[in-house]
Amino acid sequence: MALIEIFRAGGIVMWPLAFFSLVAIALSTERLIFWARINRNQRRVVKQLLATYRRAPLDVFNLLRQNLHLPISRIFLEALELEKASPRQFRLALESATQAELPILKRFNTVFQTIITVSPLLGLLGTILGLIRSFDAIEIGGIGSNAEVVTGGISEALVSTAAGMIVAILTLLFANLFRGLYKRQIALLQEHGGQLELLYEGHYTNINKLGTAEYANSGQ
């Protein structure tokens, strides 16, 4: 049976299911490109950022601006641009910058969940409509005189159910993949954000010590 015949056999619910499948494909493609772009060289860049900040804190800004496509670079840059911040203020800046990035990392999650939930329900609706057609045909003239309508109703019931399950299952697989990538990204942000906090606190302490020593020397 050709694909167009299967589509016709599924009845009216195949149209919203086709729309959902196209949306899921488009959004999954966008998310795959998004995560591939982030994960391509993120760990290498982060190690370079931390090493540069440890050696020469002011040199890290150019490196951060060169990698603004990475969420962690945008987070680090926003926190480091806070002038004369205490370690506590710096930590709060990191946390607020991280919270601002979360909607970007979780983008389209609600759409995926909607497709996963609604697609099987549409398939079930198609099943009910197909069975209603079959029962109406049997009730009106018997199976012999309306066999084509009966079999058409059964086909609609089976095809729509299968289509709804296929759309939901495939979308669920991709949604779980993106959820796993999101969790890994959050773990990486927490790990390297903590390392940057420690480095910042060390630089902050050293600067305060130098300032205190200079003040003491000037008093002498």
C-alpha positions in Angstrom: 0.0 0.0 0.0 1.4 3.4 -1.0 2.0 6.1 1.5 -0.7 8.3 0.2 -3.2 5.4 0.4 -2.2 4.8 4.0 -2.6 8.5 4.7 -6.1 8.4 3.2 -7.0 5.2 5.1 -6.2 6.9 8.4 -9.0 9.4 8.0 -9.2 13.0 9.1 -6.9 12.7 12.2 -4.0 12.0 9.8 -3.8 15.7 9.0 -3.0 17.0 12.5 -0.7 14.0 12.9 1.1 14.9 9.7 1.4 18.5 11.0 2.8 17.3 14.4 5.3 15.0 12.6 6.6 17.9 10.5 6.9 20.2 13.5 8.7 17.5 15.5 11.2 16.9 12.6 11.8 20.6 12.2 12.4 21.3 15.9 14.4 18.1 16.4 16.7 19.2 13.5 17.1 22.6 15.0 17.9 21.1 18.4 20.4 18.7 16.9 22.3 21.5 15.2 22.2 23.6 18.4 23.6 20.8 20.6 26.2 19.7 18.0 27.4 23.3 17.8 27.7 23.6 21.5 29.4 20.2 22.2 31.8 20.3 19.3 34.6 22.0 21.2 33.1 23.3 24.4 35.3 21.4 26.8 38.5 22.5 25.1 37.3 26.2 25.1 36.3 26.0 28.8 39.7 24.6 29.8 41.4 27.4 27.8 39.2 30.0 29.5 40.0 28.8 33.0 43.7 28.5 32.2 43.8 32.0 30.7 41.9 33.5 33.7 44.3 31.7 36.1 47.3 33.2 34.3 46.0 36.6 33.2 42.5 37.5 34.2 42.2 40.5 31.8 43.1 38.4 28.8 40.0 36.2 29.3 37.5 38.8 28.0 38.7 38.6 24.4 38.5 34.8 24.5 35.0 34.9 26.0 33.8 37.3 23.3 35.2 35.0 20.6 33.0 32.1 21.9 29.7 33.8 22.6 27.9 30.9 20.8 28.6 28.9 24.0 26.2 29.3 26.9 29.1 29.0 29.4 31.0 31.9 27.7 28.0 34.2 27.9 27.5 33.2 31.6 31.2 33.8 32.5 31.3 37.1 30.6 28.2 38.5 32.3 29.6 37.6 35.8 33.2 38.8 35.1 31.9 42.2 33.7 30.5 43.0 37.2 33.1 45.5 38.5 34.7 45.1 41.9 32.2 42.4 42.9 32.8 40.5 46.1 33.0 36.6 45.8 29.4 36.4 47.0 28.2 39.0 44.5 30.2 37.1 41.8 28.4 33.9 42.7 25.0 35.5 42.5 25.9 37.0 39.1 26.9 33.5 37.9 23.7 32.0 39.2 21.5 34.7 37.6 23.3 34.4 34.3 22.8 30.7 34.4 19.1 31.1 35.1 18.9 33.4 32.1 20.4 30.7 29.8 18.0 27.9 30.9 15.1 28.8 28.6 17.5 28.7 25.6 18.8 25.2 26.7 15.2 23.9 27.3 13.7 25.5 24.1 10.8 23.6 22.5 10.5 21.2 25.5 6.9 22.2 25.9 6.1 21.6 22.2 7.7 18.2 22.3 5.7 17.2 25.4 2.5 18.4 23.7 3.2 16.3 20.6 4.0 13.3 22.8 0.8 13.6 24.8 -1.6 14.6 22.0 -0.5 12.3 19.2 -1.7 9.0 20.9 -5.0 10.7 21.8 -5.5 11.7 18.1 -4.7 8.1 17.2 -7.3 7.0 19.7 -9.8 9.5 18.2 -9.2 8.0 14.8 -9.8 4.6 16.2 -13.1 5.6 17.6 -14.2 7.4 14.4 -13.2 4.3 12.3 -15.2 2.0 14.5 -18.2 4.3 14.4 -18.1 4.1 10.6 -17.9 0.3 10.7 -20.7 -0.1 13.2 -22.9 2.3 11.2 -22.4 0.3 8.1 -23.2 -3.0 9.9 -26.3 -1.4 11.5 -27.7 0.0 8.3 -27.4 -2.7 5.8 -25.3 -5.6 7.1 -21.7 -6.5 6.4 -22.4 -8.1 3.0 -23.9 -5.0 1.4 -21.5 -2.5 3.0 -18.3 -4.5 3.3 -16.2 -1.8 1.7 -17.4 0.8 4.3 -16.8 -1.7 7.1 -13.2 -2.5 6.1 -12.6 1.2 5.4 -13.6 2.0 9.0 -11.4 -0.8 10.4 -8.5 0.5 8.3 -9.1 4.0 9.6 -9.1 2.7 13.2 -5.8 0.8 12.8 -3.9 3.2 10.7 -4.7 6.3 12.8 -3.7 4.4 16.0 -0.4 3.3 14.5 0.3 6.7 13.1 -0.3 8.4 16.5 1.9 5.9 18.3 4.7 6.3 15.8 4.7 10.1 16.0 4.7 10.0 19.8 7.4 7.4 20.1 9.8 9.1 17.7 9.2 12.5 19.3 9.8 10.9 22.7 13.1 9.5 21.7 14.4 12.9 20.5 12.9 14.7 23.5 14.8 12.3 25.9 18.0 12.8 23.9 17.7 16.6 24.3 16.8 16.2 28.0 20.0 14.2 28.5 22.1 16.8 26.7 20.4 19.5 28.9 21.3 17.7 32.1 24.9 17.2 31.0 25.1 20.9 30.1 23.8 21.9 33.6 26.3 19.6 35.2 29.1 21.2 33.2 28.0 24.7 34.0 28.0 23.9 37.7 31.4 22.2 37.6 33.2 24.9 35.7 31.3 27.7 37.3 32.5 26.5 40.7 36.1 26.4 39.4 35.8 30.0 38.1 34.4 31.0 41.5 37.4 29.6 43.3 39.8 31.4 40.8 37.9 34.6 41.2 38.0 34.4 45.0 41.8 33.8 44.9 42.3 36.9 42.6 40.0 38.9 44.8 41.9 38.0 47.9 45.3 38.7 46.3 44.1 42.2 45.1 42.8 43.0 48.6 46.1 41.9 50.2 48.1 44.1 47.7 45.8 47.0 48.4 46.2 46.6 52.1 50.0 46.3 51.8 50.2 49.4 49.6 48.1 51.4 52.1 50.3 50.3 55.0 53.4 51.2 53.1 52.0 54.7 52.2 51.2 55.2 55.9 54.8 54.6 56.8 
